[in-house]
């Protein structure tokens, strides 16, 4: 039986030559991956903005909306591990492009939903189509960065989540308010169409420009490719590479999956219900709600970058992750205590978003230091897919609680409690001594 330990990450070289090589890699890879994740996250959570009009037009209850928003993650869960294993075998370029094109088409197709059943079906298919994208990128970064550099790279990629909120909130509000009635379609129908088609276009760009492995590229010199290969090989030498099925019995993987479930509960609670929470605080216009929703995400992107930078500098991920989760929980409690005060509610939601977002790039420093090879593909996907079941449970439970109490307060308290539980559990993931200390 596994203990709760992970291998000490390989620290790599830090000099001007090495720094220049990884800057070159970063400028080549991160902007494209960043854009891909922006549209991925928008396509996943734009249903939160669509709810402002869609729920009334289609006569959906809060429970129907919550179930439809969350059922995405059932399809996501079922196909996540197989998808990531396929990516490891066929390469990121082809598989990420396939994922993006299929989910872009399905996301745009959500504009034709007309009943709870069609809503549930399209959300399930959308989750199945997108399965493998996020863990695939996390795995892909391990091909290019050693652990001591991966946290910063991961934080820049994950910054797409708050940027999606910063850009997507006002854009979604504008579409809802300005496009309603054009061509006979409602604003929420235009929302799905205009945020789904760019995903298809980016999928085609990924097919053309993304490189699978370091050895495949022409934009690095031979010496630069060899430097990266040496550092990745030195780190992989300290990782376990068990058979894929053995990952299912790995206690460390399941502990990390529980932690990630707690963290993503807070994230999806914010993502799906932020517009409704702001509306409940007294803000009425869709564009105003969209503009205000950008504020928490703006502060969130700053917090996650500096937290990841601090964790990389110290090669310490557990306490950084736990601290972010506790801060997120405190922010949720503060937002509940606002009692309709917009300023206090926004302060609480901003603090919550800062804390929650700062946990993610730090958290992914733990499992990527644990496994290598195909086992890493399966383990990362398992952690992500199990954690993302919270994307089903959190919106659905908040919807049920809101129907029962006519308030989201109890639901936000539930999310705060889960974040604290995650902060406690992550401290049981003990780092092992470095090889030189054994």
N, C-alpha and C positions, 0 to 999 in steps of 0.2 A: 504494500500500500504506500502511496506517495505521501511524503510529508508536505508541509506547506512552504517548501523552500524553492528558490529559483537560483539559477547560476548567476554569478557576478558577471556583469557585462564586460566585454572587451573594450578597453578605453580608446584604442586607436592612436594615431599620430595627430598632433596639433602643431603644425608649423605652417609657414607661408605657402609652401608648395601644396601641401595637403589641403589647406583651406581653399586655395584657388581652384583645385580640382572639384571639390564638393560644391563650391559656388557655381561652377560651370554646370554641374549636374542639376543643381537646384533651379537655375534659370531655365534649363531645358525642360524639366519634368513638372515642377510644382505649379507654374501658372496654368498649364493645361489641366492637370488633375484638380486644381482649385476650381476652375470654371465648371468642370464636370460635376463636382460635388455640390456646387451652388445649384445647378439645375436639378440634380438628384434630390436635394433636400427640398427645393421648392415643389417639385412634383410629388413629394411624399406628404408635405404638410399644407399645401395650398388649400386643401379641403377645409382647414381651419378658417380661412377667409371666405371661401365659398359658402360656408355655413351661414354667414350673415344674411345671405339672400336665398340660398338653395333650400335651407330648412323651411322657410315660409312658402316658397314656390311649390315645393313638393310635399308639404305637410309632414315632414319628418319630425318625430319626437327627439328629445335629447338622447334617449337610449338608442334609438335607431341610428342617429348620427354617430354616437360614441362607438357602437358596434361596427358601423361601416368604416369609420376612421381607423379602428383598431384591427379589423379583419385582414387588412393589408399585411400585418405581421405574421399571420398564420401561414400564408403563402410564402412569405419571406423565410420563416422558420423551417418549413418543410424542404425547401430547395437550396438553402444556404450552404450546407456542407458539401453536397454533390457539386454545386456550382464552383466553389473555391478549389476543389480537387481537380476539376476539369481545367480551370484557369492555370493551375500549376503545371498541368501536363501539356496544354496546347499553347500557352503563352497569353500574356495580358492583352496584347494588341487586339487580337481577334475576339477574345472573349468579352473584354470590356466594351468593345464596339458593339457586339451582339446584344449585350445587356442594355446598353443605352438606347439603341434603335428600337428594340421591342418595348421598353417601358415608355419611351417617348410617344409611340403610337397609341399605347393603351391609356396613358395619361390624357392625351388630347381627346381620346374617345370617351372619357368620363363626362364630357359635355352632353352626351346623349342619354344619360341616366334619367329614368322617369319613375322608378319605383324603388322601394327598399331592396327587393331582390336583385334588380339590375345594379344597384349601388354596391351591394355586398359582392356580387360576382366580379365586377370590374376592379374593385379594390383588392380582392384576393388575387386576381390575375396580375395586377400591377405589382403586388408583393412578390409573386413568383418570378416575374420578369426581372425585377431589380435585385433579387437574391444573388449574393456573391459580389456585388459592386464594392461595398465598403470594406469587407474583410479582404477582398482581392487587392485593393489598393494598399491596405496595411501590410499584407504579405509582399506586395510588389516593392514597397519601400525597403524591406529587409534585403532585397537583392542589390540595393544601391547604397545603403547607409549602414555603418556600424552603430551600435546602440548609443554611443556617446554623442552621435550626431543625429540620431533618428528622432529624438524627442522634438527638436526644433523643426525638423522637416515635417513631422506629423502634425505639429501645432499649426504650421502654415497651411497644410492641407485641410485640417479641421476648422481653420478660421473661416472656411466656406459656410459653416453652419450659421455663425452670427452674421456674416455678410449676406447670406440669403435672407436673414431677418431684416437687416438694414436696408437692402435693396428691394426685397420682395414685399415687405410691408407696404411702403408707399406705392409701389408699382401695382400690387394687388388691389389696394384701395382705389387707385386711379381707374383701373380696369372696371371694377365693380360700379363705380360712380359714373364713369364717362362712356362706357361702351354698351351699357344696357339699352336694348332696343335696336341696336345696329344690326341690320340684316335679319331682324326679327328674333334675334337671340338675346337671352338674358345676360346680365353682366357676369354671372358665375360661369355661364357656358363659355364666354370669351376668355375668362380666366384660365380654364383648363386648356383651351386651344392655344392661346398665346404663350403659355408656359410649358406646353408639351412639345411643340414643334422644334424649339431650339435644341432640345435634347437629342432629337434625331440628327440634326446638323452636326452637333458635337461628336456624336457617335461616329459619323463619317470621317471627321477630323482625326479622332483617335485611331481609326483604322489606317489612316495615312501616315501619322507622325509618331505614334508611341513606339518605343523600342522595348523588346521583351527582356533582354539581359544586357549586362555590361559588355560582354564579348561580342554582341551584335552591332554595336554602334560605330559610326564613322566620325562622329563629331568629337570624340576623345582620341588623343594620341595613344600609341601603344603603351608608353610609360604610364599615362594616366589610367588606362584600363587595368594595367598590372597593379598599380597602387591600390585601387579599389578592390580588386580581386583578392589581394593579399589580406587586406583588413577584414573583408567579409569572410574569407576562409578561416582566419584566425579566430573570429568570433564563433563561426559555425562549429569549430572543433570542440567547443565547450558546451554545445547544445545536445539535447537528446533527440534522436530520430527514430522513435519506435514505430511499429506498424500503425497504420491509420486507425484501425479498429481499437487498438489499445488506448487511444486517446480517450475513448468513452469511459474507461475505468481509471483515468488519471485524476486523483483527488485535487491536485493543484488547479487543473483546468476547470473543474466544477466549482471550486471555491472562487476563482476569478469570474466564472460565469454568474455566480450569485451576486458578486460585487457589481458587475456590470449591469445586471438586472435592476439593482437598486438605483444606480446612477442614471440609467436611461429612463427610468420611471419619472424622475424629476425633469429630464430634458423634454420628454414627449408631453408631460403635463403642461409645461410652459409652451411648447411649440403648438399644440393643438388648441389650447384654451386661452392663450394670451389675448387674442382679439376679443373674445367673449368677456374675459376678466376686465379688460380696459373699458368695454362697453358697459359692464355692470357698475363700474366706478363712476359713470355719469357722462362718458363721451359718446356722442351719437353718430356723427358723420363717418362714413366708411373711410374717406381719405384721412380724416383726423386720427382715426383709430390706427390706420396704417402708418402714419408719421410717428405717432407715439410709440408704436410697437418697435420702431427702429432703435429707440433709445437703449433699452436693456441689451440688445444685441451688440450695439456699438461698444459699450463698456465690457461686454463679454469677450470680444475679440482681443481687447487689450489685456484683460486678465489672463486669458489662456496662453498668450504668447509669453508673458513674463513668468508665469508659473512653470511652463515647459522649459524656459531658459534656466530658471533656478534649479529645476530638477536635473537637467543635463549637467549643469556645472558641478553639482554635488553627487551625481549618480545615485540619487535617492528618490524613490517614486512612491513609496507607501504613505509616508507622512504628508507629502505634498498633495497626494490624491485625497487622503482623509480630510485634510484641512479645507480643500475646495468643497467637498461634500457637506461639511458642517456649516460653512458659510452659506451655501445654497439653501440648506434647511432653514437657517436663521432668516434669510430673505423671504422665503415663502411664508413663514410665520408672521413676519412684519407686514407682508402684503395683506394677509387675512385681518390683521389688527387695524387696517386703515379705515374700515367702516365707511366706505364711500368717499374718503378723502383721496382725490386723484393724485395729488403730489406724494402723499405717503404710500399709496398703492404702487406708484411708479418707482419710488425709492426701494421698496421691498422687492418688486419684480426685477429691478436692475441688479440689486445685490444677489438675488437668487440666480439670475442668469450668469453673473460673473463667477459665482462659486461653482455652479453646475458645469459651465463650459470649461473651466480651468481643470476639472478632473480628468477630461478625456485624453488629451495628448500625453498626460502623465501616466494614466492608467495603462495605455498601450505599450509603455516601456516595460511592463511586467511580463505579459505573455510572449512578446517577441524575444525576450531574453531566455525563454524557457524551452522552446521547441525549434527544430530545424526541418528542412525538407518538406516532404508531403505531410508529415505530422504537423508542421506549422500551419500548412494550408487547412487541414482538418480542425486543428485546435483553435486557431483564430476564428474560423467560421463557426465552430460550435459555441465559443464564448459570445460571439456577436449575435448569433441567431437566438440563443437562449436569452441573452440580455434584451434583445429587441422584442421578445414576447411581452415585455412591459409596454411596448408601443400598442399592443392589443389591450392589455389589462388596464393600464392607467387611464386612457381616454374613456373606455367603456365604464369603468368604475366611477369616474368623476361624473359621467353622464347620468348614471343611475342615482348617485348621491345627490346631484343637482335636482333631478326629478322628485326625489323623496323629500328634500329639505328646502328646495327653491333657492339654493345657494351653493357656490363652489367652495365655501370655507372648509368644510369637513374633508373634502377631497384634497385640498392643498395641504392640510395638516397630515393626511395620510402620506402624501409625497414627501413631506419634510421628515416624517418618521422613517421612511424607507432610505432616504439619503443618510441619515444618522446610522442606520443599520449597516449600510454599505461602508461607511467610514470605519466602523468597528471591525467588520469582516476583513477589510483590506490589510489591517495591521497584523492579521494572522498569516499573511503571505511573507514568510521569513526569507530574507536574502541569505544565500550561502556565502561562506568565505571564498575569497578569490583563490585561484589555484596556487599562487605563491605563498598563501598563508596556510595551506593544508599540510 
